[in-house]
Amino acid sequence: MSQEISQSKTERLGTGPLAKLLVGMCVPPMFGMLVQALYNIVDSIYISRIEDSEKALSALSYVFPVQTCITAFSLCVAMGTSILVSKHLGERDKEQTNSVATNGFCLAIINAIFFMIVGIFFSKLYFSMFTNDTDIIRYGTIYMRIIMTFSFGVLIEATCSRIIQGTGNMKDPLISQMIGVVTNIVLDPLFIFGIGFFPKLGVTGAAIATVIGQILAMLYLTRILFTKTENVEISIRHNKLNRKTIGEIIQLGLPVFSQEFFTSIAGVLFNGILSMYSATAIAVYGIGYKLQQLLFLLVAGMSLGGLPVLSYNFGAKNKDRFLRCLKYLLIASTALLMIGLLAFHVFFNQIVGLFATSTEMEEIAQIAFRSISFSFIFIGANTIIMVAFQSVGRYIPSLLITSFRVLVLAIPAAWILGKAFGLDAIWLAFAVGEGLCCAIFSPVAYKIFHSVWNTDN
């Protein structure tokens, strides 16, 4: 009976009402991404209320690419493990399922140890490479050291979450995300401002609140995985590390790793360009980028929900349904981002008021936020096209979109615009990068999506 139900659910991807199906598939991952995005914004809102907040926000902006790098490693292992767990469960190969889950779990621990060592010994060196401001170095070193030392929370939680999702359990990973975010939101003001019997810790308190939330989310999921997930068993004693399995995990996780890693490198380079102008500009960039990421992650969630539908219909040789699904996703993502663009302009004063701590910061943000928002016009199309490439097995064009939009186009554009027109023009680099990427890859996508049926199908 359960097999018939599972088969019926799978067949919906090819036969169910498409609009209703996409809503059901896309809303849960979009909500999950929204929850994750709040991690990036909550700290900045509270930190903007402390003394010496501009330097503290600048420090957080320098740390953000490092956090993105941690995310890259966590998602690489998590996604690769999830794909293989689902595959072997479908094959009813319990031994290989357990081996993959155990290897993925061990890889997460190895990554945690690596980041812990880097955080303890190299945090101050990292900041010294970009700024001579002793306050920024002090704030940033403290925050980065705590985040990296206790990164095992987010690294292990991500892997456990994807393993559990690979078994078909979508509820508990979502609960864990809520636990983490709610904990962070509640503890942030207590630790930052010293409310009640809590000590006033400022930036240190923000870092502590973040890692506590991540660790609690991890503990919830490890309990679910080890005690309530019957069809997956993690046993380091019975499943030794396997070089082939580890290689498969990394290979399957490489596309998502590349996307996050390129973003991390771009963040470091953009901070380097802005450091030639002012620390306030770096603080504004950190906030603006997190706000941009809020919308980007919503579209990313939409693309994750649409990916199984695209993949299924490509495999089923249903060209018309594939192209209709792609059309719906492009329209929905662009519409969502147009709403975001409108909100950035209509509610600009309210948005800036959440973060701005000085007249200089407000003046820079006024130009920066509005300039960054023009990139929203193209982000939806670029993201959906990238995922659609993955759905038909075209991974190289997918990786090229990622590298072009954040590194090959945006960073050189920022440097050229800054040299030619000054700080105010740098913020247009985001729109330039996304726009050129869309112009380059839209014709490529059109050709591939209309020719792939003749070659692969």
C-alpha positions in Angstrom: 0.0 0.0 0.0 2.8 2.5 1.0 4.6 1.6 -2.3 1.4 2.5 -4.2 1.1 5.8 -2.4 4.7 6.6 -3.0 4.3 5.7 -6.7 1.2 7.9 -6.9 3.1 10.8 -5.4 5.9 10.4 -7.9 3.5 10.2 -10.9 2.0 13.5 -9.8 5.2 15.1 -11.1 4.2 14.1 -14.6 0.4 14.2 -14.5 -0.8 16.5 -11.7 -2.1 20.1 -12.3 1.2 21.9 -12.9 0.5 25.2 -11.1 -0.9 23.5 -8.0 1.9 21.0 -8.1 4.6 23.7 -8.2 3.0 25.6 -5.3 3.0 22.4 -3.2 6.6 21.6 -4.2 8.1 25.1 -3.9 6.5 26.6 -0.8 8.1 24.3 1.8 11.8 24.8 0.6 11.1 28.5 0.2 9.9 28.7 3.8 13.0 26.8 4.9 15.2 29.2 3.0 13.4 32.2 4.5 14.1 30.8 8.0 17.8 30.4 7.1 18.0 33.9 5.7 16.8 35.3 9.1 20.0 34.0 10.6 22.0 36.5 8.4 19.8 39.5 9.2 18.8 39.2 12.9 22.4 39.7 14.1 22.9 42.8 12.0 19.7 44.4 13.2 20.7 44.0 16.9 24.3 44.9 16.4 23.3 48.2 14.7 21.9 49.2 18.1 25.1 48.8 20.1 27.9 51.4 20.8 30.5 51.6 18.0 28.0 49.7 15.8 29.4 50.8 12.4 32.7 49.1 13.1 30.9 46.1 14.5 28.8 45.8 11.4 31.9 46.2 9.2 33.5 43.3 11.2 30.4 41.1 10.5 30.6 42.0 6.8 34.1 40.6 6.7 33.0 37.5 8.5 30.0 36.9 6.1 32.1 35.4 3.3 33.7 33.0 5.9 30.2 31.9 7.0 29.3 31.4 3.3 32.4 29.2 2.9 31.3 27.1 5.9 27.9 26.8 4.2 29.6 25.7 1.0 31.4 22.8 2.8 28.3 21.8 4.7 26.0 21.7 1.7 28.6 19.8 -0.4 28.6 16.9 2.1 24.9 17.2 2.9 23.6 17.3 -0.7 25.9 14.5 -1.9 25.0 12.3 1.1 21.2 12.9 0.6 21.3 12.0 -3.1 23.1 8.8 -2.4 21.0 7.9 0.6 17.8 8.3 -1.5 19.3 6.3 -4.3 20.3 3.3 -2.2 17.0 3.4 -0.3 15.2 3.1 -3.6 17.5 0.2 -4.5 16.6 -1.4 -1.0 20.4 -1.6 -0.4 20.4 -1.1 3.4 24.1 -1.8 3.8 25.1 0.8 1.3 22.6 3.3 2.6 24.1 3.0 6.1 27.6 3.2 4.7 26.8 6.5 2.8 25.1 8.0 5.8 28.0 7.1 8.1 30.6 8.4 5.7 28.7 11.7 5.2 28.3 12.1 9.0 32.1 11.5 9.5 32.9 14.0 6.7 30.8 16.7 8.5 32.8 16.0 11.7 36.1 16.3 9.8 35.0 19.6 8.3 34.0 20.8 11.8 37.5 20.0 13.1 39.1 21.8 10.1 37.1 25.0 10.6 37.7 24.8 14.4 41.5 24.8 13.9 41.3 27.6 11.3 39.0 29.7 13.5 41.2 29.4 16.6 44.5 30.1 15.0 43.9 32.2 11.9 40.9 34.5 12.6 43.1 37.5 13.6 45.4 37.0 10.6 42.3 37.0 8.3 41.2 40.4 9.5 44.7 41.8 9.5 44.9 41.1 5.7 42.0 43.6 5.0 42.1 46.3 7.6 44.4 48.1 10.1 41.5 49.3 12.3 42.1 47.7 15.7 38.4 47.8 16.7 37.2 46.0 13.5 40.0 43.4 14.0 39.0 42.9 17.6 35.2 42.6 16.9 35.7 40.4 13.9 38.3 38.1 15.5 36.0 37.4 18.4 32.9 36.8 16.3 34.7 34.7 13.7 36.6 32.6 16.3 33.3 31.7 18.0 31.4 31.0 14.8 34.2 28.7 13.4 35.1 27.0 16.6 31.5 25.9 17.1 30.7 25.4 13.4 30.1 21.7 14.2 26.5 22.8 14.9 25.7 24.0 11.4 27.9 21.4 9.7 26.4 18.3 11.4 22.9 19.7 11.4 23.0 20.2 7.6 24.1 16.6 7.0 21.6 15.1 9.4 18.9 17.3 7.8 19.6 16.1 4.3 19.9 12.4 5.3 16.5 12.6 7.1 15.0 14.4 4.0 16.4 11.6 1.9 14.2 9.2 3.7 11.1 11.3 2.9 10.8 13.0 6.3 10.5 16.8 5.6 8.9 17.8 8.9 11.7 17.3 11.3 14.4 19.2 9.3 11.9 22.2 9.2 11.3 21.9 12.9 15.1 22.0 13.5 15.4 25.2 11.4 12.7 26.8 13.5 14.4 25.8 16.7 17.6 27.4 15.5 16.1 30.6 14.3 13.7 31.2 17.3 16.6 30.5 19.7 18.8 33.0 17.9 16.1 35.7 17.8 15.3 35.2 21.5 18.9 35.0 22.8 20.4 37.8 20.6 19.0 40.8 22.6 19.6 39.0 25.9 23.3 38.4 25.2 24.0 41.5 23.2 22.4 44.1 25.5 22.7 42.2 28.8 18.9 42.0 29.6 18.0 40.6 33.1 20.7 38.4 34.6 22.4 37.9 31.2 25.8 39.6 30.7 26.2 42.5 28.2 28.5 40.9 25.6 27.8 42.9 22.4 29.3 41.3 19.3 30.4 38.3 21.4 26.8 37.8 22.5 25.6 37.8 18.9 28.0 35.0 18.0 27.1 33.0 21.1 23.4 33.3 20.4 24.0 32.1 16.8 26.0 29.0 17.7 23.6 28.0 20.5 20.7 28.1 18.0 22.7 26.0 15.6 23.8 23.5 18.2 20.2 23.0 19.5 19.0 22.4 16.0 21.8 19.9 15.5 21.0 18.1 18.8 17.3 17.8 17.8 18.2 16.3 14.4 20.9 13.9 15.7 18.3 12.6 18.2 15.8 12.0 15.3 18.5 10.4 13.1 19.9 8.1 15.7 16.7 7.1 17.5 13.7 7.5 15.2 14.9 7.0 11.7 14.5 3.3 11.2 15.7 2.8 7.6 19.1 4.6 8.1 21.6 3.6 10.7 24.8 5.4 11.4 27.5 3.2 12.9 31.1 4.2 12.7 32.1 0.8 14.2 30.5 -1.2 11.4 30.9 1.3 8.5 34.5 2.4 8.0 35.4 5.4 5.9 35.3 4.5 2.2 37.4 6.5 -0.3 35.0 5.6 -3.2 31.9 6.6 -1.2 33.5 9.9 0.0 34.5 10.6 -3.6 30.9 10.1 -4.8 29.5 12.3 -2.0 31.9 15.2 -2.9 31.3 14.8 -6.7 27.5 15.0 -6.3 27.8 18.0 -3.9 30.2 19.9 -6.1 27.7 22.0 -8.0 26.1 23.5 -4.8 29.6 23.8 -3.2 30.8 25.7 -6.2 27.9 28.1 -6.0 28.5 28.9 -2.4 32.3 29.0 -2.6 32.2 31.4 -5.6 29.9 33.6 -3.6 32.3 33.5 -0.6 35.3 34.4 -2.8 33.4 37.2 -4.4 32.4 38.6 -1.0 36.1 38.6 0.1 37.1 40.4 -3.1 34.2 42.9 -2.9 35.2 43.8 0.7 38.7 44.3 -0.5 37.5 46.8 -3.2 35.4 48.7 -0.7 38.2 48.8 1.9 39.9 51.4 -0.4 37.0 53.7 0.3 35.6 53.4 3.9 34.7 51.0 6.7 31.2 52.4 6.6 30.8 51.2 2.9 31.8 47.7 4.0 29.2 47.8 6.7 26.6 48.9 4.2 27.6 46.2 1.8 27.2 43.5 4.4 23.7 44.6 5.2 22.7 45.2 1.6 24.0 41.8 0.6 22.1 40.0 3.3 18.9 41.8 2.2 19.6 40.7 -1.4 20.3 37.1 -0.1 16.9 37.2 1.6 15.2 37.4 -1.8 17.7 35.2 -3.6 17.2 32.4 -1.1 13.5 32.5 -1.6 14.1 32.1 -5.4 16.6 29.3 -4.6 13.9 27.6 -2.5 11.5 27.9 -5.5 14.1 26.4 -7.8 14.7 23.5 -5.4 11.0 22.8 -5.4 10.8 23.0 -9.2 13.9 20.8 -9.8 12.2 17.4 -9.3 9.4 18.4 -11.6 11.8 19.5 -14.3 13.9 16.4 -13.9 11.0 14.0 -13.9 9.4 15.4 -17.0 12.8 15.5 -18.8 13.2 11.8 -17.9 9.6 11.1 -19.0 10.3 12.8 -22.4 7.4 15.2 -21.7 8.8 18.2 -23.5 5.7 20.4 -23.4 5.3 19.9 -19.6 9.0 20.6 -19.0 8.9 23.8 -21.0 5.6 24.9 -19.3 7.1 24.2 -15.9 10.2 26.2 -16.8 8.0 29.1 -18.0 6.0 29.1 -14.8 9.1 29.1 -12.6 10.6 32.0 -14.6 7.5 34.1 -14.3 7.0 33.3 -10.6 10.6 34.0 -9.7 10.7 37.3 -11.7 7.4 38.4 -10.2 8.6 37.7 -6.7 11.8 39.7 -7.2 9.9 42.6 -8.8 7.9 42.8 -5.6 11.2 42.9 -3.8 12.5 45.6 -6.0 9.3 47.7 -5.4 9.6 47.1 -1.6 13.2 48.3 -1.6 12.1 51.6 -3.2 8.7 52.1 -1.5 9.9 51.1 2.1 13.5 52.3 1.7 13.4 54.6 4.8 12.0 51.8 7.0 14.6 49.3 5.7 17.5 51.7 6.2 16.1 52.7 9.6 16.6 49.1 10.8 20.4 49.3 10.3 21.7 52.9 9.8 23.7 54.2 12.7 25.0 57.5 11.2 24.3 60.1 8.6 27.2 58.8 6.5 25.9 55.3 6.6 22.4 56.4 5.6 23.7 58.4 2.7 25.8 55.5 1.4 22.9 53.0 2.0 20.5 55.3 0.0 22.5 54.8 -3.1 23.8 51.3 -2.4 20.5 49.6 -1.6 18.6 51.1 -4.6 21.5 50.2 -6.9 21.7 46.6 -5.6 17.9 46.2 -6.0 18.2 46.6 -9.8 20.0 43.2 -9.9 16.6 41.7 -8.8 15.4 42.1 -12.4 17.8 39.3 -13.6 18.4 37.1 -10.5 15.2 35.1 -11.0 16.0 34.2 -14.6 19.6 33.3 -13.9 18.7 31.1 -10.9 16.0 29.2 -12.7 18.1 28.7 -15.8 20.9 27.4 -13.7 18.7 24.8 -12.0 17.1 23.9 -15.3 20.5 23.1 -16.7 21.0 20.7 -13.8 17.7 19.0 -14.4 18.8 18.0 -17.9 22.3 17.0 -16.8 24.1 20.0 -18.2 26.3 20.8 -15.1 29.0 22.8 -16.8 26.7 25.6 -18.0 25.2 25.6 -14.5 28.6 26.1 -13.0 29.5 28.7 -15.6 26.4 30.8 -14.6 27.4 30.7 -11.0 31.0 31.8 -11.7 30.0 34.4 -14.2 27.4 36.2 -12.2 29.5 36.6 -9.0 33.1 36.5 -10.1 33.8 36.8 -13.8 31.4 39.8 -14.3 30.4 41.4 -11.1 33.9 41.8 -9.4 35.7 43.3 -12.5 32.7 45.6 -13.0 32.9 46.8 -9.4 36.6 47.6 -9.8 36.2 49.4 -13.1 33.1 51.4 -12.0 34.9 52.4 -8.8 38.0 53.5 -10.6 36.0 55.4 -13.2 33.2 56.9 -11.2 33.9 56.4 -7.5 32.1 54.6 -4.6 28.5 55.5 -5.7 29.0 53.6 -9.0 30.4 50.4 -7.4 27.0 49.2 -6.2 25.8 48.9 -9.8 28.2 46.0 -10.3 25.6 43.6 -9.0 23.1 44.6 -11.6 25.8 44.6 -14.3 26.9 41.1 -13.4 23.4 39.7 -13.3 22.3 41.5 -16.4 25.3 40.4 -18.5 25.0 36.9 -17.2 21.3 36.8 -18.3 22.2 38.2 -21.7 24.9 35.6 -22.3 23.2 32.5 -21.0 19.5 33.1 -22.1 20.3 32.3 -25.7 22.4 29.3 -24.6 19.5 28.1 -22.5 17.1 28.5 -25.3 19.3 26.4 -27.6 20.0 23.7 -25.1 16.4 23.3 -23.9 15.1 22.9 -27.4 17.9 20.7 -28.7 18.4 18.4 -25.7 15.2 16.4 -26.6 16.7 15.4 -29.9 20.0 14.2 -28.4 19.1 12.8 -25.0 15.5 11.9 -25.6 
